């Protein structure tokens, strides 16, 4: 022991999935860590997000798929709640 702080495991900065440089943050679509050189900025939204180069090639710069799946998730919750209310109303009438 040298009396200095010791590294345990890999507690260094997060590395980019593409080039191994220090990552700036996650991809807004797939959440892979990316650096500033390996990402592109999204278009057409209220806020600008960074997406990795793979997601840019596969899906384009739009996050419409992510917003669409989020909207479907919310609609699914509303349908389940409406069904539960309908069942409870039917049971209370009998």
N, CA, C and O atoms as a GROMACS GRO file, in nm:
protein
  376
    1UNK      N    1   0.085  -0.119   0.000
    1UNK     CA    2   0.000   0.000   0.000
    1UNK      C    3   0.088   0.124   0.000
    1UNK      O    4   0.191   0.130   0.068
    2UNK      N    5   0.048   0.220  -0.076
    2UNK     CA    6   0.127   0.341  -0.089
    2UNK      C    7   0.069   0.455  -0.008
    2UNK      O    8   0.131   0.562   0.002
    3UNK      N    9  -0.048   0.436   0.052
    3UNK     CA   10  -0.111   0.544   0.126
    3UNK      C   11  -0.196   0.635   0.039
    3UNK      O   12  -0.258   0.729   0.090
    4UNK      N   13  -0.200   0.608  -0.091
    4UNK     CA   14  -0.280   0.688  -0.182
    4UNK      C   15  -0.414   0.619  -0.205
    4UNK      O   16  -0.433   0.502  -0.170
    5UNK      N   17  -0.507   0.693  -0.263
    5UNK     CA   18  -0.636   0.634  -0.297
    5UNK      C   19  -0.616   0.525  -0.401
    5UNK      O   20  -0.537   0.541  -0.495
    6UNK      N   21  -0.687   0.416  -0.386
    6UNK     CA   22  -0.677   0.304  -0.478
    6UNK      C   23  -0.803   0.296  -0.563
    6UNK      O   24  -0.913   0.322  -0.513
    7UNK      N   25  -0.788   0.260  -0.689
    7UNK     CA   26  -0.903   0.239  -0.777
    7UNK      C   27  -0.960   0.100  -0.750
    7UNK      O   28  -0.886   0.003  -0.737
    8UNK      N   29  -1.092   0.092  -0.741
    8UNK     CA   30  -1.158  -0.036  -0.722
    8UNK      C   31  -1.241  -0.064  -0.847
    8UNK      O   32  -1.331   0.013  -0.880
    9UNK      N   33  -1.211  -0.171  -0.915
    9UNK     CA   34  -1.284  -0.204  -1.038
    9UNK      C   35  -1.259  -0.098  -1.144
    9UNK      O   36  -1.147  -0.049  -1.159
   10UNK      N   37  -1.363  -0.064  -1.217
   10UNK     CA   38  -1.352   0.038  -1.322
   10UNK      C   39  -1.440   0.155  -1.283
   10UNK      O   40  -1.551   0.169  -1.333
   11UNK      N   41  -1.390   0.240  -1.196
   11UNK     CA   42  -1.467   0.356  -1.154
   11UNK      C   43  -1.425   0.483  -1.228
   11UNK      O   44  -1.448   0.594  -1.181
   12UNK      N   45  -1.362   0.463  -1.344
   12UNK     CA   46  -1.322   0.576  -1.428
   12UNK      C   47  -1.442   0.632  -1.503
   12UNK      O   48  -1.554   0.584  -1.486
   13UNK      N   49  -1.419   0.733  -1.584
   13UNK     CA   50  -1.529   0.791  -1.661
   13UNK      C   51  -1.587   0.691  -1.761
   13UNK      O   52  -1.517   0.602  -1.809
   14UNK      N   53  -1.714   0.708  -1.791
   14UNK     CA   54  -1.783   0.622  -1.887
   14UNK      C   55  -1.723   0.644  -2.025
   14UNK      O   56  -1.693   0.758  -2.062
   15UNK      N   57  -1.706   0.538  -2.102
   15UNK     CA   58  -1.642   0.545  -2.233
   15UNK      C   59  -1.745   0.534  -2.345
   15UNK      O   60  -1.848   0.468  -2.330
   16UNK      N   61  -1.716   0.599  -2.456
   16UNK     CA   62  -1.802   0.596  -2.574
   16UNK      C   63  -1.810   0.453  -2.629
   16UNK      O   64  -1.710   0.382  -2.631
   17UNK      N   65  -1.927   0.413  -2.673
   17UNK     CA   66  -1.947   0.278  -2.728
   17UNK      C   67  -1.882   0.261  -2.864
   17UNK      O   68  -1.865   0.147  -2.909
   18UNK      N   69  -1.844   0.369  -2.930
   18UNK     CA   70  -1.792   0.362  -3.066
   18UNK      C   71  -1.643   0.384  -3.076
   18UNK      O   72  -1.575   0.314  -3.152
   19UNK      N   73  -1.589   0.480  -3.000
   19UNK     CA   74  -1.448   0.514  -3.018
   19UNK      C   75  -1.365   0.506  -2.890
   19UNK      O   76  -1.244   0.529  -2.895
   20UNK      N   77  -1.424   0.475  -2.778
   20UNK     CA   78  -1.358   0.460  -2.648
   20UNK      C   79  -1.309   0.592  -2.587
   20UNK      O   80  -1.236   0.588  -2.488
   21UNK      N   81  -1.347   0.706  -2.643
   21UNK     CA   82  -1.319   0.833  -2.576
   21UNK      C   83  -1.415   0.848  -2.459
   21UNK      O   84  -1.508   0.770  -2.443
   22UNK      N   85  -1.391   0.949  -2.376
   22UNK     CA   86  -1.481   0.973  -2.264
   22UNK      C   87  -1.620   1.014  -2.316
   22UNK      O   88  -1.631   1.103  -2.400
   23UNK      N   89  -1.724   0.949  -2.267
   23UNK     CA   90  -1.860   0.974  -2.314
   23UNK      C   91  -1.913   1.105  -2.258
   23UNK      O   92  -1.884   1.141  -2.144
   24UNK      N   93  -1.991   1.176  -2.340
   24UNK     CA   94  -2.054   1.300  -2.297
   24UNK      C   95  -2.190   1.273  -2.235
   24UNK      O   96  -2.238   1.351  -2.153
   25UNK      N   97  -2.252   1.161  -2.274
   25UNK     CA   98  -2.384   1.125  -2.221
   25UNK      C   99  -2.443   1.011  -2.300
   25UNK      O  100  -2.379   0.958  -2.391
   26UNK      N  101  -2.567   0.971  -2.267
   26UNK     CA  102  -2.629   0.858  -2.337
   26UNK      C  103  -2.700   0.903  -2.465
   26UNK      O  104  -2.740   1.018  -2.479
   27UNK      N  105  -2.714   0.809  -2.557
   27UNK     CA  106  -2.795   0.831  -2.677
   27UNK      C  107  -2.941   0.845  -2.633
   27UNK      O  108  -2.987   0.769  -2.548
   28UNK      N  109  -3.013   0.939  -2.690
   28UNK     CA  110  -3.153   0.961  -2.652
   28UNK      C  111  -3.243   0.848  -2.699
   28UNK      O  112  -3.355   0.835  -2.650
   29UNK      N  113  -3.197   0.767  -2.792
   29UNK     CA  114  -3.279   0.659  -2.846
   29UNK      C  115  -3.246   0.524  -2.783
   29UNK      O  116  -3.336   0.457  -2.731
   30UNK      N  117  -3.120   0.482  -2.786
   30UNK     CA  118  -3.083   0.349  -2.736
   30UNK      C  119  -3.010   0.354  -2.602
   30UNK      O  120  -2.984   0.249  -2.542
   31UNK      N  121  -2.976   0.472  -2.554
   31UNK     CA  122  -2.911   0.496  -2.426
   31UNK      C  123  -2.768   0.446  -2.417
   31UNK      O  124  -2.715   0.429  -2.307
   32UNK      N  125  -2.704   0.420  -2.532
   32UNK     CA  126  -2.563   0.383  -2.532
   32UNK      C  127  -2.479   0.507  -2.503
   32UNK      O  128  -2.512   0.615  -2.551
   33UNK      N  129  -2.371   0.495  -2.425
   33UNK     CA  130  -2.287   0.612  -2.399
   33UNK      C  131  -2.213   0.656  -2.526
   33UNK      O  132  -2.154   0.574  -2.595
   34UNK      N  133  -2.218   0.786  -2.556
   34UNK     CA  134  -2.153   0.839  -2.676
   34UNK      C  135  -2.077   0.966  -2.642
   34UNK      O  136  -2.111   1.039  -2.549
   35UNK      N  137  -1.972   0.991  -2.720
   35UNK     CA  138  -1.896   1.116  -2.706
   35UNK      C  139  -1.953   1.218  -2.805
   35UNK      O  140  -2.043   1.185  -2.882
   36UNK      N  141  -1.903   1.338  -2.802
   36UNK     CA  142  -1.951   1.444  -2.889
   36UNK      C  143  -1.922   1.420  -3.036
   36UNK      O  144  -1.993   1.471  -3.122
   37UNK      N  145  -1.816   1.342  -3.066
   37UNK     CA  146  -1.781   1.314  -3.205
   37UNK      C  147  -1.865   1.203  -3.267
   37UNK      O  148  -1.878   1.195  -3.389
   38UNK      N  149  -1.922   1.116  -3.183
   38UNK     CA  150  -1.994   0.998  -3.232
   38UNK      C  151  -2.145   1.013  -3.219
   38UNK      O  152  -2.216   0.913  -3.211
   39UNK      N  153  -2.195   1.136  -3.217
   39UNK     CA  154  -2.339   1.157  -3.206
   39UNK      C  155  -2.383   1.268  -3.302
   39UNK      O  156  -2.302   1.349  -3.347
   40UNK      N  157  -2.511   1.269  -3.331
   40UNK     CA  158  -2.572   1.376  -3.411
   40UNK      C  159  -2.688   1.432  -3.330
   40UNK      O  160  -2.739   1.367  -3.239
   41UNK      N  161  -2.729   1.552  -3.365
   41UNK     CA  162  -2.839   1.617  -3.293
   41UNK      C  163  -2.970   1.591  -3.363
   41UNK      O  164  -2.976   1.586  -3.486
   42UNK      N  165  -3.076   1.575  -3.286
   42UNK     CA  166  -3.208   1.546  -3.342
   42UNK      C  167  -3.267   1.671  -3.404
   42UNK      O  168  -3.219   1.782  -3.381
   43UNK      N  169  -3.370   1.651  -3.484
   43UNK     CA  170  -3.436   1.762  -3.552
   43UNK      C  171  -3.586   1.760  -3.523
   43UNK      O  172  -3.644   1.653  -3.503
   44UNK      N  173  -3.648   1.876  -3.521
   44UNK     CA  174  -3.793   1.886  -3.518
   44UNK      C  175  -3.857   1.874  -3.381
   44UNK      O  176  -3.979   1.863  -3.374
   45UNK      N  177  -3.783   1.877  -3.276
   45UNK     CA  178  -3.842   1.866  -3.143
   45UNK      C  179  -3.834   1.998  -3.069
   45UNK      O  180  -3.769   2.092  -3.114
   46UNK      N  181  -3.901   2.003  -2.955
   46UNK     CA  182  -3.894   2.123  -2.873
   46UNK      C  183  -3.757   2.137  -2.808
   46UNK      O  184  -3.712   2.248  -2.780
   47UNK      N  185  -3.692   2.024  -2.784
   47UNK     CA  186  -3.559   2.022  -2.724
   47UNK      C  187  -3.467   1.941  -2.815
   47UNK      O  188  -3.511   1.844  -2.876
   48UNK      N  189  -3.342   1.979  -2.823
   48UNK     CA  190  -3.246   1.907  -2.905
   48UNK      C  191  -3.183   1.795  -2.823
   48UNK      O  192  -3.138   1.817  -2.710
   49UNK      N  193  -3.180   1.674  -2.879
   49UNK     CA  194  -3.122   1.557  -2.814
   49UNK      C  195  -3.008   1.505  -2.899
   49UNK      O  196  -3.005   1.528  -3.020
   50UNK      N  197  -2.915   1.435  -2.837
   50UNK     CA  198  -2.805   1.372  -2.910
   50UNK      C  199  -2.836   1.224  -2.926
   50UNK      O  200  -2.876   1.157  -2.831
   51UNK      N  201  -2.819   1.173  -3.049
   51UNK     CA  202  -2.836   1.030  -3.074
   51UNK      C  203  -2.709   0.976  -3.137
   51UNK      O  204  -2.636   1.048  -3.204
   52UNK      N  205  -2.683   0.846  -3.113
   52UNK     CA  206  -2.560   0.786  -3.165
   52UNK      C  207  -2.569   0.769  -3.316
   52UNK      O  208  -2.676   0.781  -3.376
   53UNK      N  209  -2.455   0.743  -3.377
   53UNK     CA  210  -2.448   0.731  -3.522
   53UNK      C  211  -2.526   0.610  -3.572
   53UNK      O  212  -2.584   0.615  -3.681
   54UNK      N  213  -2.530   0.499  -3.496
   54UNK     CA  214  -2.608   0.382  -3.537
   54UNK      C  215  -2.756   0.413  -3.543
   54UNK      O  216  -2.823   0.377  -3.639
   55UNK      N  217  -2.809   0.481  -3.440
   55UNK     CA  218  -2.951   0.517  -3.440
   55UNK      C  219  -2.982   0.617  -3.550
   55UNK      O  220  -3.090   0.615  -3.608
   56UNK      N  221  -2.887   0.705  -3.579
   56UNK     CA  222  -2.906   0.801  -3.689
   56UNK      C  223  -2.917   0.728  -3.823
   56UNK      O  224  -2.999   0.764  -3.907
   57UNK      N  225  -2.832   0.626  -3.842
   57UNK     CA  226  -2.837   0.548  -3.966
   57UNK      C  227  -2.965   0.465  -3.976
   57UNK      O  228  -3.026   0.456  -4.082
   58UNK      N  229  -3.005   0.404  -3.865
   58UNK     CA  230  -3.121   0.313  -3.866
   58UNK      C  231  -3.254   0.386  -3.868
   58UNK      O  232  -3.342   0.351  -3.946
   59UNK      N  233  -3.269   0.487  -3.783
   59UNK     CA  234  -3.399   0.551  -3.762
   59UNK      C  235  -3.405   0.695  -3.812
   59UNK      O  236  -3.515   0.751  -3.822
   60UNK      N  237  -3.294   0.755  -3.841
   60UNK     CA  238  -3.292   0.896  -3.877
   60UNK      C  239  -3.282   0.982  -3.752
   60UNK      O  240  -3.273   0.931  -3.641
   61UNK      N  241  -3.284   1.112  -3.771
   61UNK     CA  242  -3.264   1.204  -3.660
   61UNK      C  243  -3.391   1.235  -3.583
   61UNK      O  244  -3.388   1.316  -3.490
   62UNK      N  245  -3.499   1.174  -3.618
   62UNK     CA  246  -3.626   1.202  -3.551
   62UNK      C  247  -3.646   1.108  -3.434
   62UNK      O  248  -3.610   0.990  -3.441
   63UNK      N  249  -3.703   1.158  -3.327
   63UNK     CA  250  -3.737   1.076  -3.211
   63UNK      C  251  -3.885   1.041  -3.210
   63UNK      O  252  -3.941   1.010  -3.105
   64UNK      N  253  -3.950   1.047  -3.326
   64UNK     CA  254  -4.094   1.021  -3.332
   64UNK      C  255  -4.128   0.879  -3.287
   64UNK      O  256  -4.233   0.858  -3.227
   65UNK      N  257  -4.040   0.783  -3.314
   65UNK     CA  258  -4.066   0.646  -3.270
   65UNK      C  259  -4.067   0.638  -3.117
   65UNK      O  260  -4.154   0.573  -3.059
   66UNK      N  261  -3.973   0.704  -3.053
   66UNK     CA  262  -3.968   0.704  -2.906
   66UNK      C  263  -4.090   0.772  -2.847
   66UNK      O  264  -4.148   0.722  -2.751
   67UNK      N  265  -4.131   0.885  -2.904
   67UNK     CA  266  -4.251   0.953  -2.855
   67UNK      C  267  -4.376   0.872  -2.884
   67UNK      O  268  -4.468   0.870  -2.802
   68UNK      N  269  -4.381   0.804  -2.998
   68UNK     CA  270  -4.496   0.720  -3.032
   68UNK      C  271  -4.512   0.604  -2.935
   68UNK      O  272  -4.624   0.573  -2.894
   69UNK      N  273  -4.401   0.539  -2.900
   69UNK     CA  274  -4.410   0.428  -2.805
   69UNK      C  275  -4.447   0.478  -2.666
   69UNK      O  276  -4.517   0.408  -2.592
   70UNK      N  277  -4.403   0.596  -2.628
   70UNK     CA  278  -4.442   0.654  -2.500
   70UNK      C  279  -4.591   0.686  -2.499
   70UNK      O  280  -4.659   0.661  -2.400
   71UNK      N  281  -4.643   0.741  -2.609
   71UNK     CA  282  -4.786   0.770  -2.620
   71UNK      C  283  -4.870   0.643  -2.616
   71UNK      O  284  -4.975   0.640  -2.552
   72UNK      N  285  -4.822   0.537  -2.683
   72UNK     CA  286  -4.892   0.408  -2.679
   72UNK      C  287  -4.895   0.353  -2.536
   72UNK      O  288  -4.996   0.298  -2.493
   73UNK      N  289  -4.786   0.368  -2.464
   73UNK     CA  290  -4.780   0.325  -2.325
   73UNK      C  291  -4.884   0.400  -2.241
   73UNK      O  292  -4.955   0.338  -2.161
   74UNK      N  293  -4.893   0.531  -2.258
   74UNK     CA  294  -4.990   0.610  -2.181
   74UNK      C  295  -5.134   0.573  -2.218
   74UNK      O  296  -5.220   0.564  -2.130
   75UNK      N  297  -5.161   0.552  -2.346
   75UNK     CA  298  -5.295   0.513  -2.389
   75UNK      C  299  -5.330   0.375  -2.332
   75UNK      O  300  -5.444   0.351  -2.292
   76UNK      N  301  -5.233   0.286  -2.328
   76UNK     CA  302  -5.255   0.154  -2.268
   76UNK      C  303  -5.296   0.163  -2.122
   76UNK      O  304  -5.385   0.092  -2.077
   77UNK      N  305  -5.230   0.252  -2.047
   77UNK     CA  306  -5.266   0.272  -1.906
   77UNK      C  307  -5.408   0.325  -1.895
   77UNK      O  308  -5.483   0.280  -1.809
   78UNK      N  309  -5.446   0.419  -1.980
   78UNK     CA  310  -5.581   0.475  -1.976
   78UNK      C  311  -5.687   0.370  -2.011
   78UNK      O  312  -5.794   0.368  -1.951
   79UNK      N  313  -5.656   0.282  -2.107
   79UNK     CA  314  -5.750   0.176  -2.143
   79UNK      C  315  -5.769   0.079  -2.026
   79UNK      O  316  -5.882   0.038  -1.998
   80UNK      N  317  -5.662   0.042  -1.959
   80UNK     CA  318  -5.672  -0.048  -1.844
   80UNK      C  319  -5.752   0.018  -1.732
   80UNK      O  320  -5.836  -0.047  -1.671
   81UNK      N  321  -5.728   0.145  -1.705
   81UNK     CA  322  -5.803   0.214  -1.600
   81UNK      C  323  -5.951   0.226  -1.637
   81UNK      O  324  -6.037   0.210  -1.551
   82UNK      N  325  -5.981   0.254  -1.763
   82UNK     CA  326  -6.120   0.264  -1.807
   82UNK      C  327  -6.190   0.129  -1.795
   82UNK      O  328  -6.307   0.123  -1.757
   83UNK      N  329  -6.120   0.022  -1.828
   83UNK     CA  330  -6.177  -0.112  -1.814
   83UNK      C  331  -6.204  -0.144  -1.668
   83UNK      O  332  -6.308  -0.201  -1.635
   84UNK      N  333  -6.112  -0.107  -1.579
   84UNK     CA  334  -6.132  -0.131  -1.436
   84UNK      C  335  -6.252  -0.054  -1.384
   84UNK      O  336  -6.331  -0.108  -1.307
   85UNK      N  337  -6.267   0.071  -1.425
   85UNK     CA  338  -6.382   0.151  -1.382
   85UNK      C  339  -6.511   0.091  -1.437
   85UNK      O  340  -6.611   0.085  -1.366
   86UNK      N  341  -6.510   0.045  -1.562
   86UNK     CA  342  -6.627  -0.017  -1.622
   86UNK      C  343  -6.668  -0.145  -1.549
   86UNK      O  344  -6.786  -0.169  -1.525
   87UNK      N  345  -6.569  -0.226  -1.514
   87UNK     CA  346  -6.597  -0.350  -1.441
   87UNK      C  347  -6.654  -0.319  -1.303
   87UNK      O  348  -6.750  -0.383  -1.260
   88UNK      N  349  -6.595  -0.222  -1.233
   88UNK     CA  350  -6.646  -0.184  -1.100
   88UNK      C  351  -6.786  -0.128  -1.107
   88UNK      O  352  -6.868  -0.156  -1.019
   89UNK      N  353  -6.815  -0.049  -1.210
   89UNK     CA  354  -6.950   0.007  -1.227
   89UNK      C  355  -7.050  -0.106  -1.256
   89UNK      O  356  -7.161  -0.105  -1.204
   90UNK      N  357  -7.010  -0.202  -1.339
   90UNK     CA  358  -7.098  -0.315  -1.369
   90UNK      C  359  -7.123  -0.401  -1.246
   90UNK      O  360  -7.236  -0.445  -1.223
   91UNK      N  361  -7.017  -0.424  -1.166
   91UNK     CA  362  -7.033  -0.503  -1.043
   91UNK      C  363  -7.118  -0.432  -0.939
   91UNK      O  364  -7.195  -0.497  -0.868
   92UNK      N  365  -7.106  -0.302  -0.929
   92UNK     CA  366  -7.187  -0.228  -0.829
   92UNK      C  367  -7.334  -0.219  -0.870
   92UNK      O  368  -7.420  -0.200  -0.784
   93UNK      N  369  -7.364  -0.233  -0.999
   93UNK     CA  370  -7.502  -0.228  -1.046
   93UNK      C  371  -7.574  -0.360  -1.018
   93UNK      O  372  -7.696  -0.364  -1.011
   94UNK      N  373  -7.500  -0.468  -1.003
   94UNK     CA  374  -7.562  -0.599  -0.979
   94UNK      C  375  -7.570  -0.626  -0.834
   94UNK      O  376  -7.619  -0.731  -0.793
   0.00000   0.00000   0.00000
